[in-house]
Amino acid sequence: MSETIAGVRIPDSALAREATELVRDAASPLLFDHSRRVFLFGALRGAEQRLDFDPELLYIGAMFHDLGLTERFARADRRFEIDGAEEARRFLHAHGITGEPADRVWTAIALHTTPEVPLHMAPEIALVTRGVELDVLGIGYHAVSDEQRAAVTAAHPRPDFKNRILAAFTEGIRDRPATTFGNVKTDVLAHFVPGFERGDFVEVILGSDWSE
């Protein structure tokens, strides 16, 4: 029987159930609850904006978006967003969902830490970012009602979430600092990893092999 939270029906297909168990097994309770809230808040923002989106694709995008922070799926040679995006596409392909729909989910995850750009793309892409922004940054906090927020956080609590998610970000990327160049996770390492030095876009240009 499908579950409904804050008026949002959680997808209950075999695909969605398997995705739920995969994330539950691979991720900490912190990241699992966060990922479910991302789906719920994304769906609520989609309803508020009257967007026509595929709930199942949004669910996969939301549930897989932070898998790159987990020990099971993290790689040291690329951005953590790509880790989650690649696993989501592999998962969808294994279930017969290929082509543009799978690529849409890949893009939703890959761009979820990129400001503004995903909001101008397909609804599922935009709504993964909307869900992340609401849960992590508080952007769009008042676009959902107090009752909706209360229902979401009752089902998936967020005790000390601000500090705990920052710790999860730090642990997930501290061993691949170069992958944060030019993105918001640079701020995380600058705050929490002693000795971290930011890459400098201007210095990269000035120091390139071009003579002029």
C-alpha positions as CSV (number, residue, x, y, z in Angstrom):
1,M,0.0,0.0,0.0
2,S,1.4,3.4,-1.0
3,E,2.3,6.0,1.6
4,T,1.2,9.6,1.5
5,I,3.0,12.4,3.4
6,A,1.8,16.0,3.3
7,G,-0.6,15.1,0.6
8,V,2.3,13.7,-1.6
9,R,2.0,10.0,-2.6
10,I,5.3,8.2,-2.4
11,P,5.9,6.1,-5.6
12,D,5.2,2.5,-4.8
13,S,6.4,0.7,-8.0
14,A,8.9,-2.1,-7.9
15,L,11.5,0.4,-9.2
16,A,10.8,2.9,-6.4
17,R,10.7,0.2,-3.7
18,E,14.1,-1.2,-4.9
19,A,15.5,2.4,-5.0
20,T,14.3,3.0,-1.4
21,E,16.0,-0.1,-0.1
22,L,19.2,0.6,-2.0
23,V,19.5,4.0,-0.5
24,R,18.5,2.8,2.9
25,D,21.2,0.2,2.8
26,A,24.0,2.5,1.4
27,A,23.3,5.8,3.1
28,S,23.1,6.9,6.7
29,P,19.7,7.6,8.3
30,L,20.7,11.3,8.0
31,L,21.1,11.1,4.2
32,F,18.1,8.7,3.8
33,D,15.7,11.1,5.6
34,H,17.2,14.1,3.7
35,S,16.7,12.4,0.4
36,R,13.1,11.6,1.1
37,R,12.5,15.2,2.2
38,V,14.0,16.3,-1.0
39,F,11.5,14.3,-3.0
40,L,8.6,15.5,-0.8
41,F,9.6,19.2,-0.9
42,G,10.3,18.9,-4.6
43,A,6.9,17.4,-5.3
44,L,5.2,20.1,-3.1
45,R,7.0,22.8,-5.0
46,G,6.0,21.2,-8.3
47,A,2.4,21.1,-7.2
48,E,2.6,24.7,-6.1
49,Q,4.0,25.7,-9.5
50,R,1.6,23.5,-11.3
51,L,4.4,21.6,-13.1
52,D,3.7,18.4,-15.0
53,F,6.4,16.0,-13.7
54,D,7.0,12.3,-13.4
55,P,6.9,11.4,-9.7
56,E,8.9,8.2,-10.2
57,L,11.7,10.0,-12.0
58,L,11.7,12.8,-9.4
59,Y,11.8,10.1,-6.7
60,I,14.9,8.4,-8.2
61,G,16.6,11.7,-8.6
62,A,15.9,12.8,-5.1
63,M,16.8,9.4,-3.5
64,F,20.1,9.0,-5.4
65,H,21.3,12.6,-5.4
66,D,23.7,12.2,-2.4
67,L,24.8,8.6,-3.0
68,G,28.2,10.1,-3.9
69,L,28.7,11.0,-0.2
70,T,28.4,7.3,0.8
71,E,31.3,4.9,1.2
72,R,29.7,2.4,-1.2
73,F,29.4,4.8,-4.2
74,A,32.0,7.5,-3.6
75,R,35.0,7.8,-6.0
76,A,38.0,9.9,-5.4
77,D,38.5,11.1,-9.0
78,R,35.3,13.1,-9.7
79,R,32.6,15.3,-8.1
80,F,30.3,13.5,-5.8
81,E,27.3,14.6,-7.8
82,I,28.6,12.6,-10.7
83,D,28.8,9.5,-8.5
84,G,25.1,9.7,-7.7
85,A,24.1,10.6,-11.3
86,E,26.0,7.6,-12.7
87,E,24.5,5.2,-10.3
88,A,21.0,6.5,-10.9
89,R,21.4,6.1,-14.7
90,R,22.9,2.6,-14.2
91,F,20.0,1.7,-12.0
92,L,17.4,3.0,-14.4
93,H,19.0,1.2,-17.4
94,A,18.9,-2.0,-15.4
95,H,15.2,-1.6,-15.1
96,G,14.6,-0.8,-18.7
97,I,14.4,3.0,-18.5
98,T,16.9,4.4,-21.0
99,G,17.4,7.3,-23.3
100,E,16.1,10.8,-22.4
101,P,14.3,9.9,-19.2
102,A,17.4,8.3,-17.7
103,D,19.5,11.2,-18.9
104,R,17.0,13.6,-17.3
105,V,17.6,12.0,-13.9
106,W,21.3,12.0,-14.5
107,T,21.2,15.8,-15.1
108,A,19.0,16.4,-12.1
109,I,21.5,14.9,-9.8
110,A,24.6,16.2,-11.6
111,L,23.3,19.8,-11.4
112,H,21.7,19.8,-8.0
113,T,24.4,21.9,-6.4
114,T,24.6,24.4,-9.4
115,P,22.6,27.6,-8.6
116,E,19.9,28.7,-11.0
117,V,20.7,26.7,-14.1
118,P,18.6,23.6,-13.3
119,L,15.6,25.7,-12.5
120,H,15.3,26.5,-16.2
121,M,15.3,22.9,-17.3
122,A,12.9,20.0,-17.3
123,P,10.5,19.8,-14.2
124,E,12.2,16.8,-12.7
125,I,15.6,18.5,-12.9
126,A,14.3,21.7,-11.5
127,L,12.4,20.0,-8.7
128,V,15.4,18.0,-7.4
129,T,17.2,21.3,-7.0
130,R,14.0,22.9,-5.4
131,G,13.9,20.1,-2.9
132,V,17.6,20.3,-2.0
133,E,17.4,24.1,-1.7
134,L,14.4,24.0,0.6
135,D,15.8,21.3,2.9
136,V,19.4,22.5,3.0
137,L,19.3,26.2,2.4
138,G,15.8,27.1,3.4
139,I,15.1,28.6,-0.1
140,G,11.4,28.4,-0.7
141,Y,10.7,27.7,3.0
142,H,7.5,29.7,2.9
143,A,6.4,28.3,-0.5
144,V,5.1,25.3,1.4
145,S,2.7,25.6,4.4
146,D,3.6,25.2,8.0
147,E,1.3,22.1,8.0
148,Q,3.1,20.6,5.0
149,R,6.5,21.2,6.6
150,A,5.4,19.7,9.9
151,A,4.1,16.5,8.1
152,V,7.3,16.1,6.2
153,T,9.5,16.5,9.2
154,A,7.3,14.3,11.3
155,A,7.8,11.5,8.8
156,H,11.5,12.3,8.3
157,P,12.9,14.2,11.2
158,R,15.9,16.6,10.9
159,P,17.4,16.8,14.4
160,D,20.5,19.1,14.4
161,F,20.4,18.8,10.6
162,K,22.4,21.9,9.7
163,N,25.5,20.7,11.6
164,R,25.1,17.0,10.7
165,I,24.6,17.6,6.9
166,L,27.7,19.9,6.9
167,A,29.6,17.0,8.6
168,A,28.4,14.6,6.0
169,F,29.4,16.9,3.2
170,T,32.9,17.3,4.7
171,E,33.5,13.6,5.1
172,G,32.2,12.9,1.6
173,I,34.5,15.3,-0.2
174,R,37.5,15.9,2.0
175,D,39.6,13.3,0.2
176,R,38.9,14.8,-3.2
177,P,39.3,18.5,-2.7
178,A,40.2,19.3,-6.3
179,T,36.7,18.2,-7.3
180,T,35.2,21.2,-5.5
181,F,36.8,23.7,-7.7
182,G,34.2,26.2,-8.9
183,N,31.3,24.9,-6.9
184,V,29.6,25.5,-3.5
185,K,31.3,22.6,-1.7
186,T,34.5,24.6,-1.7
187,D,32.9,26.6,1.1
188,V,32.5,23.4,3.1
189,L,36.1,22.4,2.9
190,A,37.2,26.0,3.6
191,H,35.2,26.0,6.9
192,F,36.0,22.5,8.1
193,V,39.3,21.1,6.7
194,P,42.4,22.7,8.1
195,G,44.9,23.7,5.5
196,F,42.5,23.5,2.6
197,E,43.3,26.1,-0.2
198,R,40.7,27.1,-2.7
199,G,41.4,26.9,-6.4
200,D,41.5,30.3,-8.0
201,F,39.9,30.7,-11.4
202,V,41.8,33.9,-12.2
203,E,45.1,32.2,-11.3
204,V,44.3,29.2,-13.5
205,I,43.8,31.6,-16.4
206,L,46.9,33.7,-15.7
207,G,49.0,30.6,-15.1
208,S,47.9,28.6,-18.2
209,D,50.4,27.7,-20.9
210,W,49.1,30.4,-23.3
211,S,51.7,33.2,-23.7
212,E,49.2,35.9,-24.2
